[in-house]
Amino acid sequence: MQRLSRLPANWSSYGSHRIEDVAIISAARLLTKVLGHQGFAPTVMPTFHGGVQLEWHRDGSDVEIEFSADGLVSYVYAYDRHRDATWETEQFTAETLQRIKTTISRLAQH
């Protein structure tokens, strides 16, 4: 995440925005909530509009969480290959947090 904070504006050479610190901090805070002591670390990606995306991919299953430049969760996507179930939302609730934790925990076990 430190690398993201050092990206300049136009880091993609297509007019991308500088990654906002509040998005980085929000992503880091969420990680403390969803990763257990044997946490499965995500890939951390910058987004074009100054946000951060966390991605977990393993064994055909996926979890993606996008934070907007203002630090809010703007999108959550999860696909559980073992249950052949897809789930996505733009609202972050206690249920969303629990579903994310459960799915990431399953990914970590495979």
Chimera marker file (.cmm) of the C-alpha trace (Angstrom):
<marker_set name="trace">
<marker id="1" x="0.000" y="0.000" z="0.000" r="1" g="1" b="0" radius="0.5"/>
<marker id="2" x="2.959" y="2.295" z="0.512" r="1" g="1" b="0" radius="0.5"/>
<marker id="3" x="3.736" y="1.878" z="-3.181" r="1" g="1" b="0" radius="0.5"/>
<marker id="4" x="0.232" y="3.112" z="-4.029" r="1" g="1" b="0" radius="0.5"/>
<marker id="5" x="0.665" y="6.226" z="-1.916" r="1" g="1" b="0" radius="0.5"/>
<marker id="6" x="3.708" y="7.170" z="-4.001" r="1" g="1" b="0" radius="0.5"/>
<marker id="7" x="2.018" y="6.834" z="-7.396" r="1" g="1" b="0" radius="0.5"/>
<marker id="8" x="1.776" y="10.225" z="-9.109" r="1" g="1" b="0" radius="0.5"/>
<marker id="9" x="-1.255" y="11.505" z="-10.965" r="1" g="1" b="0" radius="0.5"/>
<marker id="10" x="-1.406" y="9.950" z="-14.444" r="1" g="1" b="0" radius="0.5"/>
<marker id="11" x="0.383" y="6.805" z="-13.188" r="1" g="1" b="0" radius="0.5"/>
<marker id="12" x="-1.344" y="4.810" z="-15.923" r="1" g="1" b="0" radius="0.5"/>
<marker id="13" x="-0.431" y="7.362" z="-18.635" r="1" g="1" b="0" radius="0.5"/>
<marker id="14" x="-4.169" y="7.584" z="-19.444" r="1" g="1" b="0" radius="0.5"/>
<marker id="15" x="-5.087" y="10.428" z="-17.081" r="1" g="1" b="0" radius="0.5"/>
<marker id="16" x="-5.467" y="8.386" z="-13.910" r="1" g="1" b="0" radius="0.5"/>
<marker id="17" x="-5.829" y="10.171" z="-10.582" r="1" g="1" b="0" radius="0.5"/>
<marker id="18" x="-3.380" y="10.086" z="-7.695" r="1" g="1" b="0" radius="0.5"/>
<marker id="19" x="-4.367" y="7.407" z="-5.153" r="1" g="1" b="0" radius="0.5"/>
<marker id="20" x="-5.992" y="9.102" z="-2.181" r="1" g="1" b="0" radius="0.5"/>
<marker id="21" x="-4.621" y="8.376" z="1.294" r="1" g="1" b="0" radius="0.5"/>
<marker id="22" x="-8.131" y="7.962" z="2.696" r="1" g="1" b="0" radius="0.5"/>
<marker id="23" x="-8.763" y="5.070" z="0.249" r="1" g="1" b="0" radius="0.5"/>
<marker id="24" x="-5.508" y="3.403" z="1.303" r="1" g="1" b="0" radius="0.5"/>
<marker id="25" x="-6.316" y="3.830" z="5.001" r="1" g="1" b="0" radius="0.5"/>
<marker id="26" x="-9.848" y="2.465" z="4.522" r="1" g="1" b="0" radius="0.5"/>
<marker id="27" x="-8.520" y="-0.585" z="2.687" r="1" g="1" b="0" radius="0.5"/>
<marker id="28" x="-5.950" y="-1.211" z="5.440" r="1" g="1" b="0" radius="0.5"/>
<marker id="29" x="-8.644" y="-0.918" z="8.130" r="1" g="1" b="0" radius="0.5"/>
<marker id="30" x="-10.849" y="-3.413" z="6.346" r="1" g="1" b="0" radius="0.5"/>
<marker id="31" x="-7.946" y="-5.843" z="6.105" r="1" g="1" b="0" radius="0.5"/>
<marker id="32" x="-7.602" y="-5.804" z="9.886" r="1" g="1" b="0" radius="0.5"/>
<marker id="33" x="-11.259" y="-6.858" z="10.098" r="1" g="1" b="0" radius="0.5"/>
<marker id="34" x="-11.301" y="-9.598" z="7.448" r="1" g="1" b="0" radius="0.5"/>
<marker id="35" x="-7.918" y="-11.261" z="7.834" r="1" g="1" b="0" radius="0.5"/>
<marker id="36" x="-7.494" y="-13.672" z="10.699" r="1" g="1" b="0" radius="0.5"/>
<marker id="37" x="-4.195" y="-14.585" z="12.292" r="1" g="1" b="0" radius="0.5"/>
<marker id="38" x="-3.494" y="-16.848" z="9.306" r="1" g="1" b="0" radius="0.5"/>
<marker id="39" x="-4.748" y="-14.273" z="6.832" r="1" g="1" b="0" radius="0.5"/>
<marker id="40" x="-4.623" y="-14.762" z="3.106" r="1" g="1" b="0" radius="0.5"/>
<marker id="41" x="-3.203" y="-11.478" z="1.818" r="1" g="1" b="0" radius="0.5"/>
<marker id="42" x="-4.871" y="-9.848" z="-1.181" r="1" g="1" b="0" radius="0.5"/>
<marker id="43" x="-3.400" y="-8.321" z="-4.275" r="1" g="1" b="0" radius="0.5"/>
<marker id="44" x="-3.663" y="-4.552" z="-3.822" r="1" g="1" b="0" radius="0.5"/>
<marker id="45" x="-4.370" y="-2.551" z="-6.971" r="1" g="1" b="0" radius="0.5"/>
<marker id="46" x="-4.784" y="1.163" z="-7.696" r="1" g="1" b="0" radius="0.5"/>
<marker id="47" x="-7.972" y="2.270" z="-9.431" r="1" g="1" b="0" radius="0.5"/>
<marker id="48" x="-8.120" y="4.841" z="-12.200" r="1" g="1" b="0" radius="0.5"/>
<marker id="49" x="-10.135" y="7.348" z="-10.150" r="1" g="1" b="0" radius="0.5"/>
<marker id="50" x="-7.841" y="7.401" z="-7.094" r="1" g="1" b="0" radius="0.5"/>
<marker id="51" x="-9.164" y="4.464" z="-5.115" r="1" g="1" b="0" radius="0.5"/>
<marker id="52" x="-7.895" y="1.044" z="-4.120" r="1" g="1" b="0" radius="0.5"/>
<marker id="53" x="-9.034" y="-2.454" z="-5.020" r="1" g="1" b="0" radius="0.5"/>
<marker id="54" x="-8.306" y="-5.539" z="-2.921" r="1" g="1" b="0" radius="0.5"/>
<marker id="55" x="-8.430" y="-8.873" z="-4.756" r="1" g="1" b="0" radius="0.5"/>
<marker id="56" x="-8.243" y="-12.453" z="-3.588" r="1" g="1" b="0" radius="0.5"/>
<marker id="57" x="-8.102" y="-15.213" z="-6.196" r="1" g="1" b="0" radius="0.5"/>
<marker id="58" x="-7.548" y="-18.885" z="-5.530" r="1" g="1" b="0" radius="0.5"/>
<marker id="59" x="-8.707" y="-22.181" z="-6.970" r="1" g="1" b="0" radius="0.5"/>
<marker id="60" x="-11.253" y="-20.530" z="-9.286" r="1" g="1" b="0" radius="0.5"/>
<marker id="61" x="-12.863" y="-18.437" z="-6.526" r="1" g="1" b="0" radius="0.5"/>
<marker id="62" x="-12.613" y="-14.663" z="-6.240" r="1" g="1" b="0" radius="0.5"/>
<marker id="63" x="-13.262" y="-11.765" z="-3.889" r="1" g="1" b="0" radius="0.5"/>
<marker id="64" x="-12.865" y="-8.157" z="-5.040" r="1" g="1" b="0" radius="0.5"/>
<marker id="65" x="-13.480" y="-5.058" z="-2.932" r="1" g="1" b="0" radius="0.5"/>
<marker id="66" x="-13.168" y="-1.590" z="-4.398" r="1" g="1" b="0" radius="0.5"/>
<marker id="67" x="-12.715" y="1.583" z="-2.364" r="1" g="1" b="0" radius="0.5"/>
<marker id="68" x="-13.500" y="4.910" z="-3.996" r="1" g="1" b="0" radius="0.5"/>
<marker id="69" x="-11.157" y="7.889" z="-3.694" r="1" g="1" b="0" radius="0.5"/>
<marker id="70" x="-13.202" y="9.099" z="-0.705" r="1" g="1" b="0" radius="0.5"/>
<marker id="71" x="-12.473" y="5.864" z="1.182" r="1" g="1" b="0" radius="0.5"/>
<marker id="72" x="-15.907" y="4.274" z="0.912" r="1" g="1" b="0" radius="0.5"/>
<marker id="73" x="-16.497" y="0.736" z="-0.283" r="1" g="1" b="0" radius="0.5"/>
<marker id="74" x="-17.988" y="1.228" z="-3.717" r="1" g="1" b="0" radius="0.5"/>
<marker id="75" x="-18.235" y="-2.365" z="-4.911" r="1" g="1" b="0" radius="0.5"/>
<marker id="76" x="-17.924" y="-5.910" z="-3.571" r="1" g="1" b="0" radius="0.5"/>
<marker id="77" x="-17.833" y="-9.025" z="-5.743" r="1" g="1" b="0" radius="0.5"/>
<marker id="78" x="-17.415" y="-12.618" z="-4.658" r="1" g="1" b="0" radius="0.5"/>
<marker id="79" x="-17.531" y="-15.868" z="-6.573" r="1" g="1" b="0" radius="0.5"/>
<marker id="80" x="-17.344" y="-19.153" z="-4.692" r="1" g="1" b="0" radius="0.5"/>
<marker id="81" x="-16.484" y="-21.845" z="-7.217" r="1" g="1" b="0" radius="0.5"/>
<marker id="82" x="-17.179" y="-24.684" z="-4.770" r="1" g="1" b="0" radius="0.5"/>
<marker id="83" x="-20.747" y="-23.483" z="-4.275" r="1" g="1" b="0" radius="0.5"/>
<marker id="84" x="-21.029" y="-22.029" z="-7.808" r="1" g="1" b="0" radius="0.5"/>
<marker id="85" x="-22.393" y="-18.868" z="-6.229" r="1" g="1" b="0" radius="0.5"/>
<marker id="86" x="-21.815" y="-15.240" z="-7.190" r="1" g="1" b="0" radius="0.5"/>
<marker id="87" x="-22.551" y="-12.346" z="-4.910" r="1" g="1" b="0" radius="0.5"/>
<marker id="88" x="-22.102" y="-8.617" z="-5.457" r="1" g="1" b="0" radius="0.5"/>
<marker id="89" x="-23.212" y="-5.419" z="-3.786" r="1" g="1" b="0" radius="0.5"/>
<marker id="90" x="-22.546" y="-1.699" z="-3.687" r="1" g="1" b="0" radius="0.5"/>
<marker id="91" x="-23.655" y="-1.395" z="-0.047" r="1" g="1" b="0" radius="0.5"/>
<marker id="92" x="-21.323" y="-2.323" z="2.774" r="1" g="1" b="0" radius="0.5"/>
<marker id="93" x="-23.178" y="-3.685" z="5.784" r="1" g="1" b="0" radius="0.5"/>
<marker id="94" x="-22.407" y="-5.992" z="8.712" r="1" g="1" b="0" radius="0.5"/>
<marker id="95" x="-23.737" y="-8.846" z="6.550" r="1" g="1" b="0" radius="0.5"/>
<marker id="96" x="-21.354" y="-7.840" z="3.760" r="1" g="1" b="0" radius="0.5"/>
<marker id="97" x="-18.422" y="-7.917" z="6.184" r="1" g="1" b="0" radius="0.5"/>
<marker id="98" x="-19.390" y="-11.364" z="7.449" r="1" g="1" b="0" radius="0.5"/>
<marker id="99" x="-19.790" y="-12.759" z="3.931" r="1" g="1" b="0" radius="0.5"/>
<marker id="100" x="-16.397" y="-11.382" z="2.938" r="1" g="1" b="0" radius="0.5"/>
<marker id="101" x="-14.733" y="-12.870" z="6.025" r="1" g="1" b="0" radius="0.5"/>
<marker id="102" x="-16.319" y="-16.263" z="5.383" r="1" g="1" b="0" radius="0.5"/>
<marker id="103" x="-15.371" y="-16.337" z="1.709" r="1" g="1" b="0" radius="0.5"/>
<marker id="104" x="-11.776" y="-15.230" z="2.338" r="1" g="1" b="0" radius="0.5"/>
<marker id="105" x="-11.474" y="-17.815" z="5.079" r="1" g="1" b="0" radius="0.5"/>
<marker id="106" x="-12.588" y="-20.511" z="2.609" r="1" g="1" b="0" radius="0.5"/>
<marker id="107" x="-10.090" y="-19.252" z="0.036" r="1" g="1" b="0" radius="0.5"/>
<marker id="108" x="-7.296" y="-19.422" z="2.607" r="1" g="1" b="0" radius="0.5"/>
<marker id="109" x="-8.061" y="-23.096" z="3.273" r="1" g="1" b="0" radius="0.5"/>
<marker id="110" x="-7.567" y="-24.156" z="-0.351" r="1" g="1" b="0" radius="0.5"/>
<link id1="1" id2="2" r="1" g="1" b="0" radius="0.2"/>
<link id1="2" id2="3" r="1" g="1" b="0" radius="0.2"/>
<link id1="3" id2="4" r="1" g="1" b="0" radius="0.2"/>
<link id1="4" id2="5" r="1" g="1" b="0" radius="0.2"/>
<link id1="5" id2="6" r="1" g="1" b="0" radius="0.2"/>
<link id1="6" id2="7" r="1" g="1" b="0" radius="0.2"/>
<link id1="7" id2="8" r="1" g="1" b="0" radius="0.2"/>
<link id1="8" id2="9" r="1" g="1" b="0" radius="0.2"/>
<link id1="9" id2="10" r="1" g="1" b="0" radius="0.2"/>
<link id1="10" id2="11" r="1" g="1" b="0" radius="0.2"/>
<link id1="11" id2="12" r="1" g="1" b="0" radius="0.2"/>
<link id1="12" id2="13" r="1" g="1" b="0" radius="0.2"/>
<link id1="13" id2="14" r="1" g="1" b="0" radius="0.2"/>
<link id1="14" id2="15" r="1" g="1" b="0" radius="0.2"/>
<link id1="15" id2="16" r="1" g="1" b="0" radius="0.2"/>
<link id1="16" id2="17" r="1" g="1" b="0" radius="0.2"/>
<link id1="17" id2="18" r="1" g="1" b="0" radius="0.2"/>
<link id1="18" id2="19" r="1" g="1" b="0" radius="0.2"/>
<link id1="19" id2="20" r="1" g="1" b="0" radius="0.2"/>
<link id1="20" id2="21" r="1" g="1" b="0" radius="0.2"/>
<link id1="21" id2="22" r="1" g="1" b="0" radius="0.2"/>
<link id1="22" id2="23" r="1" g="1" b="0" radius="0.2"/>
<link id1="23" id2="24" r="1" g="1" b="0" radius="0.2"/>
<link id1="24" id2="25" r="1" g="1" b="0" radius="0.2"/>
<link id1="25" id2="26" r="1" g="1" b="0" radius="0.2"/>
<link id1="26" id2="27" r="1" g="1" b="0" radius="0.2"/>
<link id1="27" id2="28" r="1" g="1" b="0" radius="0.2"/>
<link id1="28" id2="29" r="1" g="1" b="0" radius="0.2"/>
<link id1="29" id2="30" r="1" g="1" b="0" radius="0.2"/>
<link id1="30" id2="31" r="1" g="1" b="0" radius="0.2"/>
<link id1="31" id2="32" r="1" g="1" b="0" radius="0.2"/>
<link id1="32" id2="33" r="1" g="1" b="0" radius="0.2"/>
<link id1="33" id2="34" r="1" g="1" b="0" radius="0.2"/>
<link id1="34" id2="35" r="1" g="1" b="0" radius="0.2"/>
<link id1="35" id2="36" r="1" g="1" b="0" radius="0.2"/>
<link id1="36" id2="37" r="1" g="1" b="0" radius="0.2"/>
<link id1="37" id2="38" r="1" g="1" b="0" radius="0.2"/>
<link id1="38" id2="39" r="1" g="1" b="0" radius="0.2"/>
<link id1="39" id2="40" r="1" g="1" b="0" radius="0.2"/>
<link id1="40" id2="41" r="1" g="1" b="0" radius="0.2"/>
<link id1="41" id2="42" r="1" g="1" b="0" radius="0.2"/>
<link id1="42" id2="43" r="1" g="1" b="0" radius="0.2"/>
<link id1="43" id2="44" r="1" g="1" b="0" radius="0.2"/>
<link id1="44" id2="45" r="1" g="1" b="0" radius="0.2"/>
<link id1="45" id2="46" r="1" g="1" b="0" radius="0.2"/>
<link id1="46" id2="47" r="1" g="1" b="0" radius="0.2"/>
<link id1="47" id2="48" r="1" g="1" b="0" radius="0.2"/>
<link id1="48" id2="49" r="1" g="1" b="0" radius="0.2"/>
<link id1="49" id2="50" r="1" g="1" b="0" radius="0.2"/>
<link id1="50" id2="51" r="1" g="1" b="0" radius="0.2"/>
<link id1="51" id2="52" r="1" g="1" b="0" radius="0.2"/>
<link id1="52" id2="53" r="1" g="1" b="0" radius="0.2"/>
<link id1="53" id2="54" r="1" g="1" b="0" radius="0.2"/>
<link id1="54" id2="55" r="1" g="1" b="0" radius="0.2"/>
<link id1="55" id2="56" r="1" g="1" b="0" radius="0.2"/>
<link id1="56" id2="57" r="1" g="1" b="0" radius="0.2"/>
<link id1="57" id2="58" r="1" g="1" b="0" radius="0.2"/>
<link id1="58" id2="59" r="1" g="1" b="0" radius="0.2"/>
<link id1="59" id2="60" r="1" g="1" b="0" radius="0.2"/>
<link id1="60" id2="61" r="1" g="1" b="0" radius="0.2"/>
<link id1="61" id2="62" r="1" g="1" b="0" radius="0.2"/>
<link id1="62" id2="63" r="1" g="1" b="0" radius="0.2"/>
<link id1="63" id2="64" r="1" g="1" b="0" radius="0.2"/>
<link id1="64" id2="65" r="1" g="1" b="0" radius="0.2"/>
<link id1="65" id2="66" r="1" g="1" b="0" radius="0.2"/>
<link id1="66" id2="67" r="1" g="1" b="0" radius="0.2"/>
<link id1="67" id2="68" r="1" g="1" b="0" radius="0.2"/>
<link id1="68" id2="69" r="1" g="1" b="0" radius="0.2"/>
<link id1="69" id2="70" r="1" g="1" b="0" radius="0.2"/>
<link id1="70" id2="71" r="1" g="1" b="0" radius="0.2"/>
<link id1="71" id2="72" r="1" g="1" b="0" radius="0.2"/>
<link id1="72" id2="73" r="1" g="1" b="0" radius="0.2"/>
<link id1="73" id2="74" r="1" g="1" b="0" radius="0.2"/>
<link id1="74" id2="75" r="1" g="1" b="0" radius="0.2"/>
<link id1="75" id2="76" r="1" g="1" b="0" radius="0.2"/>
<link id1="76" id2="77" r="1" g="1" b="0" radius="0.2"/>
<link id1="77" id2="78" r="1" g="1" b="0" radius="0.2"/>
<link id1="78" id2="79" r="1" g="1" b="0" radius="0.2"/>
<link id1="79" id2="80" r="1" g="1" b="0" radius="0.2"/>
<link id1="80" id2="81" r="1" g="1" b="0" radius="0.2"/>
<link id1="81" id2="82" r="1" g="1" b="0" radius="0.2"/>
<link id1="82" id2="83" r="1" g="1" b="0" radius="0.2"/>
<link id1="83" id2="84" r="1" g="1" b="0" radius="0.2"/>
<link id1="84" id2="85" r="1" g="1" b="0" radius="0.2"/>
<link id1="85" id2="86" r="1" g="1" b="0" radius="0.2"/>
<link id1="86" id2="87" r="1" g="1" b="0" radius="0.2"/>
<link id1="87" id2="88" r="1" g="1" b="0" radius="0.2"/>
<link id1="88" id2="89" r="1" g="1" b="0" radius="0.2"/>
<link id1="89" id2="90" r="1" g="1" b="0" radius="0.2"/>
<link id1="90" id2="91" r="1" g="1" b="0" radius="0.2"/>
<link id1="91" id2="92" r="1" g="1" b="0" radius="0.2"/>
<link id1="92" id2="93" r="1" g="1" b="0" radius="0.2"/>
<link id1="93" id2="94" r="1" g="1" b="0" radius="0.2"/>
<link id1="94" id2="95" r="1" g="1" b="0" radius="0.2"/>
<link id1="95" id2="96" r="1" g="1" b="0" radius="0.2"/>
<link id1="96" id2="97" r="1" g="1" b="0" radius="0.2"/>
<link id1="97" id2="98" r="1" g="1" b="0" radius="0.2"/>
<link id1="98" id2="99" r="1" g="1" b="0" radius="0.2"/>
<link id1="99" id2="100" r="1" g="1" b="0" radius="0.2"/>
<link id1="100" id2="101" r="1" g="1" b="0" radius="0.2"/>
<link id1="101" id2="102" r="1" g="1" b="0" radius="0.2"/>
<link id1="102" id2="103" r="1" g="1" b="0" radius="0.2"/>
<link id1="103" id2="104" r="1" g="1" b="0" radius="0.2"/>
<link id1="104" id2="105" r="1" g="1" b="0" radius="0.2"/>
<link id1="105" id2="106" r="1" g="1" b="0" radius="0.2"/>
<link id1="106" id2="107" r="1" g="1" b="0" radius="0.2"/>
<link id1="107" id2="108" r="1" g="1" b="0" radius="0.2"/>
<link id1="108" id2="109" r="1" g="1" b="0" radius="0.2"/>
<link id1="109" id2="110" r="1" g="1" b="0" radius="0.2"/>
</marker_set>
